[in-house]
Amino acid sequence: MIKKIIGLCYFGMILIFTNSCKNDVLPKPASQLRLDYPVATYAHFSNDCPFEFDMNEDAIITQDKNCDFSIKYPKMKATIYLNYKTVDNNLNDLLKDAQTLTYKHVIKADDILEQPYINSDKKVYGMFYRIDGNAATNSLFYATDSIKHFVTGSIYFYAKPNYDSIMPAADYVKNDMQRLLETIKWK
């Protein structure tokens, strides 16, 4: 009787092992959320401040103080901050501050790419910075006429800086920032 029970147990275990190993279990590949954004359309923005520019029609602009602005992208949880300062024999200090702000991100950044911008016809000179990696901001710029006007712009996302996750949104807003820089006109 004990031999029959032991034999049935062995037979049951062999049956379970042979039937359970038919298909190999494969882990699912990592997937990413597909984010499609509408094609950007731009509108000209002008008010009493001494500069004007083009901005994305889907963004919401608010004037913070003096001639500082916040351009918000609610769907992406992002904001472009524009700061205006007058040049009063302090151009070197303003340039140094803008570059210091950019290079504070070098700790978390994988790469910082500098792209000079020169438009002699409009007297707009500046630098556009693209920051790759898990830095707090992914793009910054400054623009000046070297005599009276100085504008800085930076983008911040209201999320933990994980470059892989926010890259589609960061690229979209980066293109808007480049358009903004390229369309600045002094009054």
N, C-alpha and C positions, 0 to 999 in steps of 0.2 A: 504494500500500500504506500509506504513512504517512497519507494522507488518510482511509483507511478506519479506521485505528486511532484517529486523532483524533476522527473522527465517532462511533465506538463509545464512546469515553471521554465525549464530550459527551452522547450519548444515555443512557449509564449514570448520569451525574451528574444529568441532568434526571429520570430515573426515580427515583433515590434521593430527591431533593428533593421531588418530588410525592407520593411514598408516605410520607415521614417526617413530613409536616406535617398529617396528617389530624385528630388530636385534640390540643387544647391541653392541656398539662400544667398542672394546678392544684395549688397547694400544699395540703396537708391543714390544716384549721383546727386551732388550738391546742386541746388537750383537757386536761381536769383529771381527776384521780383522784376518783371519787365515794366519799366516806366517809360511811357511815351508822353512827350509834352507837345503842345500845339506849336506850330510854326510861329515864331515871334513876329508881331507887327509892332512897329514903332510909331510914336507920336512925339511931336516937338513939345518940350516943356520950357516955359519961360514965366518969370514973375518979376518982382522988384529987385531981385538979387543981380549982381553984376556978371552973371554967366547964365547960359542956357544950354540945353542939350536935348538929345532924343532919348526916350525911355520906352520900355515895353508897355504896351497898352494894358496888359493883364496885371501889372504891378500897381500897388497903391502907394502914392507918395504923400508924405506929411512933412511939414516944415517944423523942425524941432526948436531951434532958437537961432536968432540972427539969420544966417544963410546956410545953416546946417539942415540936412534932409535925411529922412529914412525912407527908403524905397522897399516896401514889403512884398514878399511873395508868400501869401498865406498857405497855398497848397503845398509848397515846398518847405515851409517853416524856415524861411531865409529872409535876411534883410541886408540891403546895401546901405552903408552909412556914408554919406557925403559930408565933408567938413570944409568950410571955406575960411580962409584967412587972407588978410591983406598983407602985401609985402611992403615992409617999411624998413629998408636997409637990414633985413634979417633973412634974406633968401637962403644963405648958407645954413642957418639954424633950422629953417623949415625943411630944407632938403635932408639935413642930418636927422631930424625927428622922424620924417617919413621913412627913411632907410632903416633907422633903428627899430621902428615899429615892425617893419618887414622882417628883419633879421632876428627879432625876438622869437620867431617861430622856427628857427633853425634846429632847435632841440628836438621837436617832433617831426619836422619835415624830412622827407626823403630827398627832395630836390627843390631848389628855388630857381626858376627861370626868369631872367630879366629880358624885357622886350622894350627897347627905347621907342618913344613916339615923338616925331617931329612933324609939325605942320606949319611951315614958315608963312604961308598965306594968311592963316588965322592967328598966327603968333601963339601957338599952343605947343609947349614942349613938356615932355614928361617921361614916365617910365611905368610899364605895366609888369607886375610880378605875378607869376603863376606858381603856387606852392603845392607840391605833390606830397602826399602823406597825411598823417593823422593830426595835422595842425588845426588850430582853432579857426583859421581863415584859409581859404583856398586861393583867393585872388585879392590883390591890392593894386592901387595905382596912385600916382600923383600927376598933376598937370599945373603948369604955370606959364605966365607970359614973361617971367623974369623981372617984371617992373612993378606991377600992382596986385596981381591975383595969384592965389595958390589954392588948389583944391586937392583933397585926398579922398579916396574911396576904398572901402573894404567891405567884404561880405562875411557874414556870420550866419551859421545854421543853428537852430535851436534844437540840437541833438548832440549826442556824444560824438566827437570827431572820429568817425570810422570811414576812411576815405573810400573803401570799396563800396560801402552802402550808399553814400551820398554822391558818388561820382557822377551819375547822370544829371542830377539836379545841379551839382557844382559846375559842370560843363555848360549847362543851359544858361545859368546866371552869369558865368564867366563871359560868355558871348555877349550878353546884355551889357556887362561892364565895359567890354572892349568897344562896343557901339557907343556907349555913353562917352567914353574918353575921346573917341574919334569924332564926335559931333559937338564937343564943347566949343562954344564961341563966347568971347568976352564982349561985354557991352560998353 
